[in-house]
Amino acid sequence: MTASRARRGRFEKVGLVAKTGSEEALRLAVALERALRRRGLEVVLEASTATALGQPDGEPVSRIARLSDLTLVLGGDGTLLSVARHAPASRPVLGINVGVLGFLAGLRREEALSRLDEVLAGGFREDRRRWLDILVPEGPNRGRHRALNDAVLNKEALARISTFAISLDGQPVARFRADGIIVSTPTGSTAYNLSAGGPILHPALPAIVITPICPHTLTQRPLVVPSATVIGLTVMDRDRKDGVYLTLDGQEGFPIGREWSVEVRPGPSTVTLLRPPESDHFDKLAEKLNWGI
């Protein structure tokens, strides 16, 4: 399916993913499945959603967006991230917030059924978000990984800090001790990055932010670099027995060996999130962050 096909509203196969720990999300999934089938559309359920609804067949969360013309995700930002970071740019994803904040969601749960025809007719705009491509050079998890929000290196032991080195396009720029490092897209700048004191980036900015987590040197501040920058992250602790973990979007994680250099660069494509035509980024920020306007 091409982007123009999405705009013409020709969604023939719709994926459905619900946060299975939420009864409200599951109830909404049942209502949406019925509404979609009444409109003559094929519905593809994600595997855990299908199990929770008592249905036998479901597709892995990593494949659901590839198998659907449109994927509806019912839950919070975590549920949406688990789907969106695997989605091709040509297969849009619409989040319906049944969580707490819902920065990435396009609709509130009470709007899901009333605006369904508008969504299916192609009335929502496409918001394309760049993801990160993370190369792990060694170990059982070596290879390339994706993150839409952030890639985080942080300590395994609670009472220890680590030494990290950062390079930009092969040029060493910093070495410091800290609890960890966050490399965030503009999409993820309102997530862990914001909690760690990093800046909020507009999602249209071609940039990446590198934010130390509780650095031992207080002058080590967040860095905003062009999105084309190749970022090298190295754990420099030669003598410590415990390790450092690489975590992707707060959902997938595995240990990183000492002196491995993890490479982070922009992904070659984008993820397409759907937004209502009236949606405004700063209105959403003001609402979610209680800016008082």
C-alpha positions in Angstrom: 0.0 0.0 0.0 1.3 3.4 -0.9 0.8 6.7 1.0 -1.6 7.9 -1.8 -3.6 4.7 -1.3 -3.9 5.5 2.4 -5.2 9.0 1.6 -7.9 7.6 -0.7 -9.1 5.6 2.3 -8.7 2.2 0.7 -7.9 0.3 3.9 -8.9 -3.3 3.2 -7.1 -5.0 6.0 -6.9 -3.4 9.5 -4.7 -4.7 12.3 -5.9 -4.5 15.9 -3.6 -4.4 18.9 -4.8 -3.9 22.5 -3.0 -3.5 25.8 -4.1 -6.9 27.3 -3.7 -5.8 30.9 -6.4 -3.2 30.3 -10.1 -4.3 30.4 -11.1 -1.0 28.9 -8.7 -1.6 25.9 -10.0 -5.1 25.4 -13.7 -3.9 25.5 -12.9 -1.2 22.9 -11.0 -3.8 20.8 -14.2 -6.0 20.7 -16.3 -3.0 19.7 -13.8 -1.9 17.0 -13.5 -5.4 15.6 -17.3 -5.6 15.2 -17.5 -2.1 13.6 -14.7 -2.9 11.1 -16.2 -6.2 10.1 -19.6 -4.6 9.6 -17.9 -2.3 7.1 -16.6 -5.3 5.1 -13.0 -5.0 6.2 -10.7 -7.8 7.1 -9.4 -7.6 10.7 -6.0 -9.0 11.7 -5.5 -9.4 15.5 -2.2 -9.3 17.2 -1.4 -12.6 19.0 -1.8 -11.6 22.6 -4.9 -9.6 21.8 -6.4 -12.6 20.1 -5.7 -14.8 23.1 -7.2 -12.3 25.5 -10.3 -12.1 23.3 -10.6 -15.9 23.2 -9.8 -16.1 19.5 -7.4 -18.7 18.1 -5.4 -16.9 15.5 -3.2 -13.9 15.9 0.0 -12.4 14.4 3.2 -11.4 16.3 3.4 -7.8 17.3 6.6 -7.4 15.2 4.6 -8.4 12.0 1.2 -7.0 12.6 1.8 -3.6 10.9 3.5 -5.3 7.9 0.4 -7.5 7.4 -2.1 -4.6 7.6 -3.0 -1.6 5.6 -3.7 0.3 8.8 -3.0 -0.7 12.4 -5.1 0.5 15.3 -3.3 0.4 18.7 -5.4 0.6 21.9 -3.3 1.4 25.0 -0.6 3.8 26.0 2.6 4.9 24.4 4.4 1.7 25.3 1.8 -0.4 23.4 2.1 1.9 20.4 5.9 1.8 20.4 5.9 -2.0 20.4 4.0 -1.9 17.1 5.3 1.3 15.5 9.0 0.6 15.6 8.4 -2.5 13.3 6.1 -0.7 10.9 7.1 0.1 7.3 6.6 3.8 6.4 3.8 2.8 3.9 1.7 1.2 6.6 0.2 3.8 9.0 -0.4 3.3 12.7 -3.0 5.1 14.7 -2.8 5.1 18.5 -6.0 5.3 20.6 -5.1 6.3 24.1 -6.3 4.0 26.8 -3.3 4.7 28.9 -2.1 7.6 31.1 -0.3 10.2 29.0 -0.6 9.1 25.4 1.9 11.5 23.7 1.9 9.5 20.6 -1.8 8.6 20.3 -4.0 10.3 17.7 -7.3 9.7 19.4 -8.9 9.5 22.8 -10.7 6.3 23.6 -14.1 8.0 23.6 -13.5 9.2 20.0 -12.5 5.8 18.5 -15.9 4.7 17.3 -17.3 8.1 16.4 -14.4 9.0 14.2 -13.7 5.6 12.7 -15.3 6.4 9.3 -13.2 9.6 9.1 -10.1 7.5 9.7 -11.0 4.9 7.1 -11.9 7.6 4.5 -8.3 8.9 4.8 -9.3 12.1 6.7 -6.4 11.9 9.1 -3.0 13.4 8.2 0.3 11.5 8.1 3.0 12.3 10.7 6.2 10.7 9.6 8.7 10.0 12.4 12.4 9.0 12.0 13.6 6.0 14.0 17.1 5.1 15.2 19.2 2.3 13.8 21.4 0.7 16.5 24.4 -1.5 15.6 25.6 -3.9 18.3 29.0 -5.3 17.1 29.4 -8.4 19.4 27.6 -10.9 21.5 24.4 -13.0 21.1 22.4 -9.8 20.2 24.8 -8.5 17.6 23.3 -6.9 14.6 20.9 -4.0 13.9 18.1 -3.0 16.1 15.4 -0.3 15.9 14.1 2.3 18.4 11.5 5.0 17.8 11.9 6.8 21.1 15.4 6.1 22.4 18.4 3.8 23.0 19.7 3.8 26.5 22.9 2.5 28.1 22.6 2.2 31.8 24.2 0.4 34.7 23.2 -3.1 35.8 24.1 -2.7 39.4 22.1 -0.2 41.5 25.0 1.3 43.4 27.6 1.7 40.6 28.3 4.3 38.0 30.1 3.6 34.7 32.5 5.4 32.4 31.2 6.2 29.0 32.9 7.6 25.9 31.0 9.4 23.1 32.2 9.9 19.5 30.5 11.8 16.7 31.2 10.7 13.1 34.3 8.9 14.5 35.6 11.9 16.4 35.9 11.5 20.2 34.0 14.3 21.9 33.5 13.3 25.6 34.4 10.8 28.3 32.6 10.9 31.7 31.2 8.9 34.5 27.5 8.6 34.9 24.5 6.3 35.5 24.0 6.0 31.8 23.4 7.7 28.4 20.1 8.3 26.5 20.2 8.8 22.7 16.8 10.1 21.7 14.8 11.0 18.6 12.6 14.1 18.7 9.7 11.7 19.2 11.4 10.3 22.4 12.5 13.7 23.7 9.3 13.9 25.9 10.1 10.4 27.4 13.1 9.3 29.4 15.1 12.2 27.9 12.8 14.8 29.5 12.9 13.1 32.9 16.7 13.2 32.8 16.8 16.9 32.1 17.1 16.8 28.3 15.4 19.3 25.9 12.1 18.8 24.2 12.6 18.6 20.4 9.9 19.3 17.9 9.2 16.1 16.0 9.9 17.7 12.6 13.5 18.6 13.6 16.3 16.6 11.9 18.1 16.1 15.1 19.1 13.6 17.8 19.7 14.5 21.5 22.4 12.7 23.7 21.6 13.1 27.4 23.8 11.8 30.2 21.9 10.2 33.1 23.1 11.7 36.4 26.7 12.5 35.3 29.4 12.7 37.9 30.7 15.9 36.2 27.9 18.5 36.4 29.2 20.3 33.3 28.4 17.3 31.1 25.2 18.6 29.5 22.9 17.2 26.8 24.0 17.5 23.2 21.7 18.1 20.2 23.4 16.9 17.0 22.2 16.7 13.4 20.2 13.6 12.6 22.7 12.4 10.1 25.4 12.1 12.8 26.8 8.6 13.5 27.0 8.4 17.3 29.5 6.0 18.9 28.9 4.9 22.5 31.5 2.9 24.4 31.5 1.5 28.0 35.0 2.0 29.3 34.9 0.0 32.6 37.6 -2.7 32.1 37.7 -4.1 35.6 34.1 -4.3 36.7 32.4 -7.6 36.8 28.8 -6.4 36.3 27.8 -4.9 33.0 25.7 -2.2 31.3 22.4 -2.8 29.5 21.3 -1.4 26.2 17.5 -0.8 26.3 15.4 0.1 23.3 12.2 2.1 23.8 12.2 0.9 27.4 10.9 -2.5 26.2 13.8 -4.6 24.8 17.1 -4.9 26.6 20.3 -6.9 26.8 23.8 -6.6 28.3 26.6 -4.8 26.5 30.2 -6.0 27.1 32.9 -3.7 28.4 34.6 -1.7 25.7 32.1 -2.5 23.0 31.3 0.4 20.8 27.6 0.7 20.0 26.8 2.7 16.9 23.6 4.8 16.7 22.5 6.5 13.4 19.2 7.5 11.9 17.2 4.8 10.3 16.8 4.7 6.5 13.1 5.2 6.7 10.3 6.5 8.9 7.2 5.4 10.8 3.9 6.9 9.8 1.6 7.9 12.7 -1.9 9.1 11.9 -3.1 12.4 13.4 -6.5 14.2 13.4 -6.5 17.1 10.9 -7.0 19.6 13.9 -4.1 18.1 15.9 -1.4 20.5 17.0 1.9 19.4 18.6 2.1 22.3 21.1 -1.5 22.0 22.2 -0.8 18.4 23.0 2.4 19.3 24.9 0.5 21.9 26.9 -2.2 19.4 27.7 0.1 16.5 28.7 2.6 18.6 30.6 0.1 20.9 32.3 1.6 24.1 31.0 -1.5 26.0 32.2 -2.7 27.4 28.9 
